[in-house]
């Protein structure tokens, strides 16, 4: 995943498959809990998949303050660039 756009595209595909969400509902501004109904269990599942994809250790603390898809994209991009 070279760019933030790559991260977003991967995240959108992953969330669409994992949580049966319509891809058009997964926007950068979408709130994880309010708009997409992603709870803490879903978030853990998502982190596991992102770790598999990036090959990087993902610390739950990194996502503690993530509220929107943009927050997740920023965090994954930062982690994968390290």
C-alpha positions as CSV (number, residue, x, y, z in Angstrom):
1,X,0.0,0.0,0.0
2,X,1.9,2.9,-1.3
3,X,-0.5,5.8,-0.9
4,X,-3.3,6.8,1.3
5,X,-5.6,6.1,-1.7
6,X,-4.3,2.5,-1.8
7,X,-5.0,2.2,1.9
8,X,-8.5,3.5,1.5
9,X,-9.2,1.2,-1.4
10,X,-8.0,-1.8,0.5
11,X,-9.9,-0.8,3.6
12,X,-13.1,-0.2,1.7
13,X,-12.9,-3.7,0.0
14,X,-12.0,-5.3,3.3
15,X,-14.9,-3.7,5.3
16,X,-17.3,-4.3,2.5
17,X,-16.5,-8.1,2.6
18,X,-16.1,-8.4,6.4
19,X,-19.1,-6.4,7.5
20,X,-21.4,-6.6,4.5
21,X,-21.3,-2.9,4.0
22,X,-22.1,-1.2,0.7
23,X,-18.8,0.2,-0.6
24,X,-20.4,3.6,-1.3
25,X,-21.2,3.9,2.4
26,X,-17.5,3.5,3.3
27,X,-16.4,7.1,2.8
28,X,-13.5,8.9,4.4
29,X,-15.9,11.0,6.5
30,X,-18.0,8.0,7.7
31,X,-18.0,7.5,11.5
32,X,-17.1,4.0,12.4
33,X,-19.7,3.5,15.1
34,X,-22.6,5.8,14.1
35,X,-22.5,5.5,10.3
36,X,-21.1,2.0,9.8
37,X,-22.1,0.3,13.1
38,X,-18.6,-1.0,13.7
39,X,-18.3,-2.1,17.3
40,X,-15.2,-2.9,19.3
41,X,-15.3,-6.6,18.4
42,X,-15.5,-5.7,14.7
43,X,-12.6,-3.3,15.2
44,X,-10.4,-6.1,16.6
45,X,-11.3,-8.3,13.6
46,X,-10.4,-5.5,11.3
47,X,-7.0,-5.0,13.0
48,X,-6.2,-8.7,12.7
49,X,-6.9,-8.5,8.9
50,X,-4.9,-5.3,8.5
51,X,-2.0,-6.9,10.3
52,X,-2.1,-9.8,7.9
53,X,-2.2,-7.5,4.9
54,X,0.5,-5.0,6.1
55,X,2.7,-7.6,7.8
56,X,3.1,-5.0,10.5
57,X,2.3,-5.2,14.2
58,X,-0.8,-3.1,14.8
59,X,-1.2,-1.9,18.4
60,X,-4.8,-1.5,19.5
61,X,-3.7,1.8,21.1
62,X,-3.1,3.1,17.6
63,X,-6.8,2.9,16.9
64,X,-8.1,3.9,20.3
65,X,-9.0,7.4,19.0
66,X,-10.0,6.5,15.5
67,X,-13.5,7.7,14.9
68,X,-13.7,7.9,11.1
69,X,-12.5,5.9,8.1
70,X,-10.0,8.8,7.5
71,X,-8.5,8.2,11.0
72,X,-8.1,4.5,10.2
73,X,-6.5,5.3,6.8
74,X,-4.1,7.7,8.4
75,X,-3.1,5.2,11.1
76,X,-2.6,2.3,8.7
77,X,-0.7,4.5,6.2
78,X,1.6,5.6,9.1
79,X,2.2,2.1,10.4
80,X,2.8,0.6,6.9
81,X,5.3,3.4,6.1
82,X,7.4,2.7,9.2
